[in-house]
Amino acid sequence: MSTSPDHRELGMNRPIARRDFLNGIAIGVTAGMSVLSGARAQSATAEDDPPLRAGLRGNYPAAVAEFDPILQGKYAQSPVSNTGINEEYDLVIVGAGISGLSAAYLYRAALGDGAKILILDNHDDFGGHAKRNEFHYQGKTFIGFGGTMGISTPYPYSYCAKSLIRDLGVEVERNPKFINRDLEQKFGLAAGTFFDKEHFGEDRLVKGNPRLPQFFAKAPLSDAARKDLIRLHGKNVDYMPGMSTHDKRAALAKMSYQDFLLNFAKMSPDALPFFMGAGGRNNKRVDTTPALEAAEHGLVGFNGLGLELEQEFNESSYLFHFPDGNASIGRLLVGRLIPAALPEKQSMDTIVAARLAYDKLDDPNSTTRIRLSSPVVRVGHEGAPDRSQWVNIAYRNGGKTCGVRTRYCILACNNALISALMPEIPARQKEALAYPVKVPLVYTNVLLKKWTAFQKLGVARISAPCMYHPNTFLDPGSTVGGYAGVTTPEEPIIFHMTANPNKPGLPRKEQNRHGQQELLSTTFEQFELRIREQLARMLGSGGFDPAEDIAAITVNRWPYGYAYTYDTLADPDVPPEQRPHVIGRQRFGRVTIANSDAGAAAFTNQAIDEANRAVQELLLLQGLT
Ligand SMILES: Cc1cc2nc3c(=O)[nH]c(=O)nc-3n(C[C@H](O)[C@H](O)[C@H](O)COP(=O)(O)OP(=O)(O)OC[C@H]3O[C@@H](n4cnc5c(N)ncnc54)[C@H](O)[C@@H]3O)c2cc1C
């Protein structure tokens, strides 16, 4: 740990709850943190309750340590039978994310609770991207989301996905009753934008609506940039005069938003840093978002073009957010699959406070078992895939390679690993599986001891276009399931910060690869320093002291984040059935493929729909549909 005077001022030498885990074993614990009273918290420790582990989470190093050896073929040649197979299942599911858990739920719904199912996952917690972060501090529990947050989508949920969510006792229509959004109203807080000195000449936090002329008047911008930003955020002229609507759309689909702003809207390059954190769907940026998508997304510059833009799906009815995000969906699913882990049948009213018994997840007495910290390294049929009766699976656990055999298998893991797990699959399928590159992301939760600095500055959320975490906000939590949320500025609160590491200028997939590598090689200490510096610079004028005011930090790094989605700029326009994800997800013998990767869409409903397809394919194979 660095102890230079600057770093000491930022608090790098202060004891906080951070992750000091080696190979999943806690070697150092929180200082200044107390485990408290409260229904859930009484006996919980980071040892037996993974959500309590702070520091580096998400795809933390030990969880993904086997990915490179798998991809490099380390396990390809050794037969799984060498591992001494000593367990048999009806179904083994690789991956305990929303897709894997849903697959188990749907398989049991079709074939009954007697089916013997094993779910294997490489992390020490289930849920995949649906990750709960929990802090116990000063007698209270603070819950945050470490990954997927909202039950939302740009298009309506399928009947299957809707029914599953409803069967779990989640009624999204009750959303307004629970969401604690009055912080801004109650304290007169607004949005803020942080302009950094490296890109804008000085550090300055500007409060107010970043679309209005009075906002730009206060921002540190060159005259040209200010004039252009005011122009673009107002009523635009037609920046593509003389072109038909059809031709405009075709041209916009093939250029980036950045190229549109610079070359057609003639924006000064000085203004570009203001758009650095902005883009279209799936965390695309100004240089990777097709201009047409930016227009459909409601970004500025297009209202004089006379485009007839498609109405985006109104997602309000699905914008429900548990304090731990969709980890509650994962926990509800686990409760249905393994009742001993969550004894009472939980619903949206009880799940947040419910204590889950992790020691019951892999209980031999349960027909469904979840085995954590168990990366699967090889999957292969016994004999020819079309005639085989069994699939063998090798996985790592506690430093050993272990084996199980199963009648059927669903791969609900990252699809990019599948070719290496099953080298026998056809070359065309392998090529298709290699096409997408997952989007890297960081969801950081900082437990602040108080948020008086925010109150003083009058902001609840700060966008910082050119800082490491461009999107940041106070997360008071929803008032649901016995969780009260936060109300007064003297109370501790979670400050949520998100980042999308990339490398502007490169093609999108290259940027994703670059971001993945960056995340895989960044230490917790490096993250911590960036976080403290950013907080100090954004909030220092409000009296924020990074050395004093931070109680705990959890960085959820997701080098393997969102599923890859196609766009008109980066991907060839091919018929839907020829898309790589469709070719890649074909059944191979007794193995079917789920995960949101298989739907090329990074949404909860897609994870459920792909689970449903993978289950249906197995039922068809068994002659059961
Ligand atoms: C930061 C973030 C925020 C998001 N926010 C939202 C949101 O608000 N709303 C929304 O709808 N969607 C959101 N998403 C998209 C989210 O990915 C999906 O909603 C969904 O949770 C994906 O579930 P999944 O099961 O398909 O994949 P995952 O969640 O990735 O689960 C797959 C699991 O398989 C494991 N695995 C991989 N390889 C192996 C192996 N060899 N052996 C064993 N296990 C393996 C993985 O590590 C993982 O645990 C978000 C995603 C991220 C990363």
The ligand as an SDF file (V2000), in Angstrom:
LIG
                    3D

 53 58  0  0  0  0  0  0  0  0999 V2000
  -22.6770   -4.4400  -14.6080 C   0  0  0  0  0  0  0  0  0  0  0  0
  -23.8940   -5.0090  -15.3230 C   0  0  0  0  0  0  0  0  0  0  0  0
  -25.1220   -4.3710  -15.2030 C   0  0  0  0  0  0  0  0  0  0  0  0
  -26.2470   -4.8970  -15.8260 C   0  0  0  0  0  0  0  0  0  0  0  0
  -27.4590   -4.2750  -15.6530 N   0  0  0  0  0  0  0  0  0  0  0  0
  -28.5790   -4.8490  -16.1490 C   0  0  0  0  0  0  0  0  0  0  0  0
  -29.8630   -4.3200  -15.8250 C   0  0  0  0  0  0  0  0  0  0  0  0
  -29.9950   -3.3360  -15.0800 O   0  0  0  0  0  0  0  0  0  0  0  0
  -30.9670   -4.9470  -16.3420 N   0  0  0  0  0  0  0  0  0  0  0  0
  -30.8560   -6.0490  -17.1360 C   0  0  0  0  0  0  0  0  0  0  0  0
  -31.8870   -6.5870  -17.5500 O   0  0  0  0  0  0  0  0  0  0  0  0
  -29.6550   -6.5680  -17.4320 N   0  0  0  0  0  0  0  0  0  0  0  0
  -28.5230   -6.0090  -16.9660 C   0  0  0  0  0  0  0  0  0  0  0  0
  -27.2910   -6.5720  -17.2250 N   0  0  0  0  0  0  0  0  0  0  0  0
  -27.2070   -7.7040  -18.1390 C   0  0  0  0  0  0  0  0  0  0  0  0
  -27.0710   -9.0540  -17.4270 C   0  0  0  0  0  0  0  0  0  0  0  0
  -25.9100   -9.5970  -17.9450 O   0  0  0  0  0  0  0  0  0  0  0  0
  -28.2460   -9.9640  -17.6780 C   0  0  0  0  0  0  0  0  0  0  0  0
  -29.3850   -9.3170  -17.2500 O   0  0  0  0  0  0  0  0  0  0  0  0
  -28.1900  -11.3140  -16.9550 C   0  0  0  0  0  0  0  0  0  0  0  0
  -28.0210  -11.1420  -15.5820 O   0  0  0  0  0  0  0  0  0  0  0  0
  -27.1520  -12.2540  -17.5250 C   0  0  0  0  0  0  0  0  0  0  0  0
  -27.3340  -13.5170  -16.9260 O   0  0  0  0  0  0  0  0  0  0  0  0
  -26.6440  -14.8100  -17.4930 P   0  0  0  0  0  0  0  0  0  0  0  0
  -26.9760  -15.9230  -16.5990 O   0  0  0  0  0  0  0  0  0  0  0  0
  -26.9780  -14.9470  -18.9370 O   0  0  0  0  0  0  0  0  0  0  0  0
  -25.0620  -14.5090  -17.4570 O   0  0  0  0  0  0  0  0  0  0  0  0
  -24.1140  -14.2850  -16.2100 P   0  0  0  0  0  0  0  0  0  0  0  0
  -24.7540  -13.4160  -15.2290 O   0  0  0  0  0  0  0  0  0  0  0  0
  -22.7990  -13.8800  -16.7860 O   0  0  0  0  0  0  0  0  0  0  0  0
  -23.9780  -15.7360  -15.5550 O   0  0  0  0  0  0  0  0  0  0  0  0
  -23.1690  -16.7480  -16.1220 C   0  0  0  0  0  0  0  0  0  0  0  0
  -22.3920  -17.4170  -15.0130 C   0  0  0  0  0  0  0  0  0  0  0  0
  -21.6350  -18.5090  -15.5670 O   0  0  0  0  0  0  0  0  0  0  0  0
  -20.3390  -18.4440  -15.0050 C   0  0  0  0  0  0  0  0  0  0  0  0
  -19.3470  -19.1900  -15.7840 N   0  0  0  0  0  0  0  0  0  0  0  0
  -18.6830  -18.7890  -16.8850 C   0  0  0  0  0  0  0  0  0  0  0  0
  -17.8180  -19.7360  -17.2510 N   0  0  0  0  0  0  0  0  0  0  0  0
  -17.9230  -20.7480  -16.3670 C   0  0  0  0  0  0  0  0  0  0  0  0
  -17.2730  -22.0000  -16.2220 C   0  0  0  0  0  0  0  0  0  0  0  0
  -16.3400  -22.4110  -17.0840 N   0  0  0  0  0  0  0  0  0  0  0  0
  -17.6280  -22.7840  -15.1870 N   0  0  0  0  0  0  0  0  0  0  0  0
  -18.5830  -22.4050  -14.3000 C   0  0  0  0  0  0  0  0  0  0  0  0
  -19.2190  -21.2230  -14.4060 N   0  0  0  0  0  0  0  0  0  0  0  0
  -18.8990  -20.4060  -15.4270 C   0  0  0  0  0  0  0  0  0  0  0  0
  -20.0860  -16.9550  -15.0210 C   0  0  0  0  0  0  0  0  0  0  0  0
  -18.9230  -16.5890  -14.3330 O   0  0  0  0  0  0  0  0  0  0  0  0
  -21.3810  -16.4590  -14.3920 C   0  0  0  0  0  0  0  0  0  0  0  0
  -21.3440  -16.5780  -12.9920 O   0  0  0  0  0  0  0  0  0  0  0  0
  -26.1420   -6.0650  -16.6090 C   0  0  0  0  0  0  0  0  0  0  0  0
  -24.8890   -6.7020  -16.7400 C   0  0  0  0  0  0  0  0  0  0  0  0
  -23.7810   -6.1740  -16.1000 C   0  0  0  0  0  0  0  0  0  0  0  0
  -22.4480   -6.8660  -16.2410 C   0  0  0  0  0  0  0  0  0  0  0  0
  1  2  1  0
  2  3  1  0
  2 52  2  0
  3  4  2  0
  4  5  1  0
  4 50  1  0
  5  6  2  0
  6  7  1  0
  6 13  1  0
  7  8  2  0
  7  9  1  0
  9 10  1  0
 10 11  2  0
 10 12  1  0
 12 13  2  0
 13 14  1  0
 14 15  1  0
 14 50  1  0
 15 16  1  0
 16 17  1  0
 16 18  1  0
 18 19  1  0
 18 20  1  0
 20 21  1  0
 20 22  1  0
 22 23  1  0
 23 24  1  0
 24 25  2  0
 24 26  1  0
 24 27  1  0
 27 28  1  0
 28 29  2  0
 28 30  1  0
 28 31  1  0
 31 32  1  0
 32 33  1  0
 33 34  1  0
 33 48  1  0
 34 35  1  0
 35 36  1  0
 35 46  1  0
 36 37  1  0
 36 45  1  0
 37 38  2  0
 38 39  1  0
 39 40  1  0
 39 45  2  0
 40 41  1  0
 40 42  2  0
 42 43  1  0
 43 44  2  0
 44 45  1  0
 46 47  1  0
 46 48  1  0
 48 49  1  0
 50 51  2  0
 51 52  1  0
 52 53  1  0
M  END
$$$$
